[in-house]
Amino acid sequence: MSRILIIDDEENIRLTVKACLVAADYEVDTAINGEDGLERFQTQTDPYDLVLLDMRMPGKNGLEVLKELRQQSDVSVIMITAFGNVEDAVSAMKLGAVDYLRKPFTPDQIRKIVGEVLERQELQAGEAREDPSLMQNAKALIERRQFVEAKEVLNQAIAAKGVQAEAFNLLGVIAEMDRHLQDAQKYYRAALALDPSYEPASANLARTAQFFDYKRKGLRME
C-alpha cells in the first residue's frame, strides 16, 4: 500500500484530500505546516511514496519545504496551489516537484493525479506492463527532467495519432518549465484545436493568458 503525506495549513484541505485518498486504499498522514511536515518525513521508518505539499503556508512555504525535501530524498512531490502564480509553479517543477494540483479541485482530480504519479514511479522501477504507452513514457521522462527525450517521445505520439491533444499539452508544459511561455501557449492552442473539450490545455492556456495580462499591467499574480 502506497504511503502519502499531506502538508497543508488549511484543515479542510487536509481532511478532504485525506478522505479521498483513504477511500482509494492509500495510507495517509497529514501535517499542519512545513515544519511539522519535515519532522514527520524525517522521523518515518517506513518512507513515504508521495508528498502533497501546499505552495503557500505560514512559516516555511512550500518552495522552502520542497528544497529541504530534495536535499534528503527523491520522493515524488505534488504541489497544491491556488489558480494564480505560474512563476511559483514553474519554480516548484524545476526544484523537482512532479506535478501540481490547482485549487479548487474535486475528489476525482485528486485521485487521478495521485494515481498517475504513482504509476509513473512503477514505470521508472520497471514494474509496469512490458509495453508502456508512449504518453506514460513521456511523462516519466518529464518527471526525470529528460526534456529532449520527452519531446522525441511526444512527437512519436503525435505521429501515431489518437493522443495528439494530450501530447501537445505536455509539449506546452515542457516549454513552460523552460520559461518559453509564448511557445507553451502555442502548444496549448494546438491541443485545443484538435480537441476543444480537452480541459488540461484549456486550463493551462487560461492560466498563462492571465499571467501575461498581469505582467502587462505590472502586477504580480497572487
N, C-alpha and C positions, 0 to 999 in steps of 0.2 A: 504494500500500500504506500503510495507516494505521500511524503510529509511536506506540508506547506506552512509557511509563516506569513502572517498578515501584519504589516506595520502601518498603523494609521491612527491619528489622534482623534478622529471622529468615531464615536461609539457606534452610531447607527451604521456607518460604513463597515466597521469591523464585524458587527453582528450579521449584517446582510450577506457579506461575502463569505463569512464562515458558514452560515446556514446553507448557502448554495453549494459550497464545496463538500461539506459533510454529507449532504444529501446525495452527492455524486461519489461517495465512498472514499474521500480523501481524509487523511489525518491532518487536522488543522490546529495551529496555535496562533495566538494573537499577542500583539504588543501595542502599548498605548502611545509610544513616541519613538524617536530614533534611538535614544539612549537605551530604552527598555528593549528594543528590537535587537540591537547589537549585543546586549548582555545575554538575551535568550539564545541568539545564534551561536555565541561563543561557548556557552555552557552545555550545549546539547551533546550527548554522547552518540546519539543516532542522528546524523546530519540531515538537514532539510534538503529536499529536492528542488524547491522553488520558493521564492520570496515575492510577495506582493507588497510594494512599497509606495506610500503616498509621497507625492512630489513636495508638497508644502506642509510643514509641521513646525510647531514651536520648538526651540532648542535646535538640535541638528535637523536640517532639512533633508529632503530625500536625496539630493545630489551628494551631500556630505556623507550620508549613511552609505550610499552606493559606493563611493570611493573607498570607504573603510572595508566594506564587504569584499570589494575587489582585491584589496591587499591581503585578505585572509583566505579567499575561496573563489572558485569559478562557478558558484551556484547560479542558476538562472534567476533573473530578477525581472519582474514586470512592474513598470511604474504606473501608479494611479494618479491621473492628472485631470485638472479641470479643462474646459474646452480650449482655452487660450494658451498662449506662450509656446509657440513652435520652437523657439530657441532652447528652452529648457528640455523639451522632449528630445531634440536632436543631441543636446549635450549628454543627456542620460544614455542615449543609444551609443554614443561614442565612448562613454565610460564603461559600457558593457551590458547595459540593460538589453534584454532580448526583445521586448515589446512594450507597448503602453496601452492602458485602458482608460478611456475618457469618461469622466462623469458628465451626465448621469448614465448609468449602464443598467442593463437588465440581467436577471439571473442566467438567461441563455448565453448572453455575451460573456459573462464571467466564466462559465463552464467551457465555452468554446475556446477562448483564448488560452485558458489553463491546459485544456486537453491538447491543443496544438503545440504548445511549448514542450509539454512532457513527451509528446510523440516525437518531436524533433530530437529530444535527448536520446530516445531509443534509437533513432536513426544514426546518430553520431556514435552510439555504443555498439552499433551493428546488430541490434536486437530486433529491428523491424523486419518486415517482409523482405524477401530477397530482391524484389524488383520494385523499389520505391518509386513513386511518381516523380516526374520532373519538377513539379511545384514543391514537393516536400524536400527534394534535393536542394532546390534553390533557397528555400527558407533556412535549411541547415547551414548552407554556405554563408548566407547573410548573417546568421547568428554568430558564425565564426569570423566575421569581418572579411571574408574572401569575396570581395565585391566583383572583381574581374571575372572570377569563375562563375559567380552567381548570375552575372549578366549573360554569359555564354549559355548557361542552362535555361535562363528565361527566354532567350532568343530561340532556343530549340523548342521550348514550349509554345511560343507564338507560331513557329513554323508548323508544329504538329497540330495546331488548331484545337478548339474545344475549351481552352482556358486562357484565351488571349487577354480578356479583361483583367483577370487576376494577375497575369504576368506583367501587363503594362502598369498596373497599380504598384507592384513590387519594384519595377524599374524606377517608378516615381519615388518610392521610399528610399531607394539607394541614392538617387540624385539629391533628395532632401537631406540625407545624412551627410552628403558631401557639400552641403550648403549651396547647391545649384537649384535654387527654388523655382526659377523660371522653367528650367528643364523638367523639374518634378511636375509642375503644373501641366506641361505638355503631355507627359505620360498619363497623368490622371484624366485629362481630357480625352486622350486616345482610348483609355479604358471605358469611359462613359460613352464614347461614340460607338463602341462595339456593344455595350450593354448599358443603356441609360438607367437601368434599375440597380446597378452594382453599387451598393451603399458604401463600402470602404473607400472607393475612389471619389464618390460624391462628398463624403465627409472630409477626406484629405484635401480635395480641391477647395472646399468652403473654408477650411482652416487656414490654408496657405493664402487664400484670397484675403481673408481677414487680416492676416499678418501684413500683407502688402498695404492694405488700407490704413492700418495703424502706423506703419512705417512712413507712409506718405504724409500722414497728419502729425508726425513727430511724436507719437505716443508709444507706450510700451504695453503689450497685452498682459493682463493680469489673470 
